[in-house]
Amino acid sequence: MSVTKHPGLWNNSGALAALNGRRDASPRFRESWDQYLRRLVLGAAYALKPQRIALLPEIWRMTFIYYLSPKSVRDQLPDLPTYYTDWGFAGISDDLTVPALLHNYTRGLFPVCHLGPMKWWCPAFRAVQDPARAHVGRTVRRLIRRHGFTVTMDTDFAGVMEACARPRAGKTPLTWITPKIMRAFHDAHEAGYAHSVEVWDRNGNLVGGLFGLAIGQVYFGESKFCRTRDASKVAVAYLQRHLAAWGYRLYDAKWMTPHLAATGFTPMPRDDFLSLLPWYATEPGHVGRWTIDPNLDPADWPTDHESGSGTPDPRPRRVA
């Protein structure tokens, strides 16, 4: 395991021991009956929200066809899907094996579902960023230098997913990160494609992190969390710094939101996004377990890359 330490701010062998114990923890991807029933009720209510209710007839139609189709073909998504509404509903498939994930992600599809068979999406606009043009603000740089966080990669993937799935203060306690999704991404992690960034405090507590899927030179962000203020921003900064150094061309965060816009992501039309994937997703990537490079501290990241937008550049880039 590789950790990042900041001089004078980390001197706690007990915290390191606690951190080491986390890595071998067996993943527990289960729901209690209370959690399951809550997800069903809240998931149904979510589907009835005014901005989403227009999708229901098509989802019901596809679900009906799905259950009537032979098992040998029901999980095959169409080669040229029709995208319904700007949300980009594209089809239904419960095939979440690693080959299926890789295949569908390279076609711009991703799974999100609260109940029933898995729904796949490709929104009209994608929130994207070129890691080489990412900006680490002064507040985050100062936080990294002074707070004494320890940052790791691929050290507690299951713990990060479980933390991302937990209810958040002031938010509806509904998550798309179900046990089915957790098992799928855990398998992708074991295969070397799904990765996590963990942020630990001085006592070895996991206080922030994120996880996602890396294919070729594209990183598909899935979710992040923080238990200490701005700890998730630290995780993102370390991820951006390493993606840039490793030559990654595209950081995709799925649906565009005001929060993502404020952190440097820009909306890219679906057709433009899909035209980049055959190039970027087939270039050599960083497969296998990721570790923090102590020479890639985002607090010391040169700022000469920060001019211009974070929109990915389609031109070839030579990486040293």
N, C-alpha and C positions, 0 to 999 in steps of 0.2 A: 504494500500500500504506500502511496506517496501523499504527503501532506504539505500544505503551505504554512509556513510559520513566519511571523513578523518579529524581528528582534526586539526583545524586551517586553513582549506582550504575551508570550506563550511559555509557560514553565510549569506544566501540570502533568506529571506522569499518570496520575489517576484518571485524568480525562482521556489520555491516549489509550489506557487500558480499556476504558468503557467503550471507546470508539472501535478498538480492535474486536471487542466482543460482539459488536453489532454486525460485522461483515458476514459472520457465519450463521446468523439467525435464520431459521427456516421460515419461508414466506407462509402466511396464513391468509389465504384469499377466500374468506367466507363471509356470509351475512347471517345475522340472527333473523328470526322470524319477524321481529319488530322492525328491523331495518328493511327487510324485504317488502313488508306491507307498506311501510312509509314510502319506499321508492315507487311502488305501484300507484299509490294515491297521488303523490306529488308529481309523478311522471305523467299521469293522465291529466292533471290540472295544468301542467306545463304545455302539453299538446293543445289544450283548449285556449291558450292565450291568443288574443286577437291577431297578433303578427304571425302566428304559426298555424292558425286553424285552417287556412286555405290549403295547407299541405295534407290535411287529414284524409280527404277522399282518395288521393293518390297513394298514400301510405296504406290505407285499408285495402285498396285494390291490389297493390303489390303483395301485401301480406297474405291475402286470400289466394293469389296465384302461387305464392311461395309454398304454402302448405298443401296445395293441390298438386304441385309438381313432383315428379319422381326424385328421390333423394340423390340420385346420381347427377342431377343437373340443377337442383334448386339453388345451390350455393354459387353458381356461376354468374357473375355480374356481366352485363352486356359489354361487348368490345367498344361500342360507341353509345354510351348511355345518354339518355335525355335528362337534362337537369331541370328540376321543377322549382320554380320561384328563385329569388336571389339567394335563398339559403342553400340551394344546390343539391337537393335530395336526388340521388342517382340510382338507388336500388337497394336490395336486401340480400344479405348473405351472412350466414353464421360461420363461414370458414375463416377462422382467425389463426390458422397455422402460420408459421414464419414465412414459407414461400408465398402464401396468399397475401400476407401483409406487405411483403416487399413488392410483389407484382402490382397490387392495387395502389400503394403509395406512389410508385413510379408513374402511375396513370393519373395522379392528382387526387385520388380518392382517400378518404379517411373515415374510420368508424366512430359514430356517436349514437348512443341509444340508451334510453331509460327503461324500456320494457319491450317485450316481444323479441323477435329475431333482429339481428344487428342491421342497423341502417347505415348506409355509406353516403358521403357528401363530397361535393366539390363546389364551393360557393362562387358567386359571380365575380367577387374580388377577393384576392388573397392578401393577407398581411405579410409582407416580406421585407427582408433586410439583407444587404450584402455585409457579411461579417467584417470584411476589410475596411468598411466605411462606418462601422459602429462608433458611437460616441459614449465614453464613460464620463459622466458628469463629475464636477468637483465634490459634490456631496458624497457620492459613492466612493470616489478615490480617498476622501478623508475617512470615511467609514472603514474602508479596508485597512488603512494605515494605523488607525487608532483603536479599533474595537477589539482586536485580538481574536478574530474568528480564525478557525482552521477550515480550509476548503479542500475537499477531496472529490474524486470522480469514481463512479462505479464501486463504491464502498458499501452502500446500503440502499440498493435499488428498490427492494421491496418496501423498506421503511419510507422512502420518499414517495412511492406510489400511494401507500396507505395514508400518509400525511396529506397528500394532495386530495384524497378522496373524502377526508373528514369534513363535517359541517364547519362553516366559517361564520364568525360573529356578524350578525346583521344580514346574513344571506339565507335564502331558502335552503334547507338541508337536503338538497337533491344533487346527486353527482352522476356523471356519465361513466366515471371510473368504477365500474362494477367488478365483482369477482371475475367475470368472464373476460373483461378487458385486462385486468391485472394478470391473469394467467397467460394471456396472449403476449403481453409485453414482457413478462418475466421470461417466457420462452425465447423471445427475440433478444432479450438481454443475454441469456445464456449462449445464444448463437453469435453474439458479438455485434449486434446491430442496434439495440436499444441501450441508452446510456443515461446516467444520472449525475448530477452535481449536488454535493452535500455541503452544507454550511453548519459548523459545530461551534458551540460556545466554549468558554474556558473549562467548563465542567464536563465536556463531552456530550452535551445534549444536542440533538439534531434540531436546529432552530430555523432552517430554511433549505430550500433545494428545488430542483426541477428534474424532469425527465423527458426524453424524446427519442425519436428514431432517426438514425443516420444511414443514408443510402448514397453511395458514391460521394459526391461533394455537396450533398443537400442534407441539412438538418431540419427535421420536422418536429417542432416543439409541441409537446402534449399538455403539460400542466406544470405549475409551480406553486409553492406555498411559503409562508413565513410565520414563525411564532415569535420572532423578535423583529422589531421594526426594520424594514429595508433589507433583511437578510436575503430575501429572494432576489433583490437587485444585485447583491454581491454575487450570487450564483450566476445570474445572467451575465455579469461583467466577466467573470472567469470563463464562462462558456464562449462568449464572443471573442475573447482574447485568444483562446486556443483554436477555435474554428478558423479565425483569420490566419494564425500561424500555420495551421495544417492545410491551408489552401481551399477551404470550403467556400463555395460560391453563393450559397443561398441558405438563409434561415427563414423558414416558413412557420408562421404562427396561426395559420388557418383564417378564421373570421376576423375581419378588421374591426377594431373597437377604438374608442377615444383614448383609452389607456395605452394601447399599443402605439397609436399615433404619437402620443406624448413621449414615448420611449424610443422613437426613431424608426418605427416601421411605416411603410408606405403601402397603399393599396395597389395591387397589380391585377388587371383584368384576367379572367380565367384563361382566355385563349393565349395570352402572352405567357402566363405561368406554365401552361401545358406545353408550350413550344420550347421552353427552357429545359424541362425535365429530361427529355431524351438525351440531352447533352450533359447536363450536370450530374444526373443520377447514375450515369454509366462511367464517369471518370473515377480513377482510383481514390478510395476514401480511407478513413482511419478505422479499419475493422479490428475487432477484438476489444479487450478491456482497456479503458481509458484511464490514464493517471495524470495528475497535475504536474506540469513542467515548472519547477521553481523559477525558471528564467522568464516565465510568461505571467508576470504580475500585472494585472490591469491597472493598478494604481500608478505604475510607471510606464504605461503604454504611451508611446509617442503620439502627439496630437496632429502630426502632419497629414494623417489619413482622414481627418475628420471634416475636411472641407467637402462640400457637395452633399447630395442626398444619400440615403441609405439604400436606394434602389439598385438591385443587382445589375451589373454591367454584362451584357451578353457577349462581349468580346473575349477571346481567349486570354488567360492570364498565366504567365510563367511563374511557378512557385519554386523557390530555391530549396 
